[in-house]
Amino acid sequence: MNITLTPAQENFIQAKISTGKYQSTQQVIEIALRLFEEYERAESEWSLSVREKIQAAVAMSEKKPPIDGTRFVEGILQRFK
């Protein structure tokens, strides 16, 4: 696979290599891809978690009668007094 980097991307990679922390362009890109993979996994887990919470809230709302909005807000305000 061949890829083309922008001048800014090339400068970024070269700057990282010049610090001595990384030995090659390949190493910098491997680390970047691992971080991207971790980000994608975390985003997927977060989405799943939110979806589950929404489903649980919907299921709970189907079992309980609706709450009057004014009473709900008043109840929250009472907790902060």
C-alpha positions, 0 to 999 in steps of 0.5 A: 500500500502506498500513501501520500502524506501532506507536508504537515503530516510529514513534518509532524512525523519527522519532528517526532522521530527527531526527538529520539522517542521514535525510530522510524516513520513506520513506528509512528504510524503503527502507534497512530493506528493503534490509538485510532483502533482504541478510539474506535473501540471506545466510541463503539462501547460508548454508543452501545452503553448509551443505547442500552441506557436509553432502552432501559429508560424507555422500558422503565417509562412504560412501567411507571406512569408519566411524571408531571414536568413541573413536579419533577423540576420542583423535586430537583430544586428541593434537593438542592435547598 
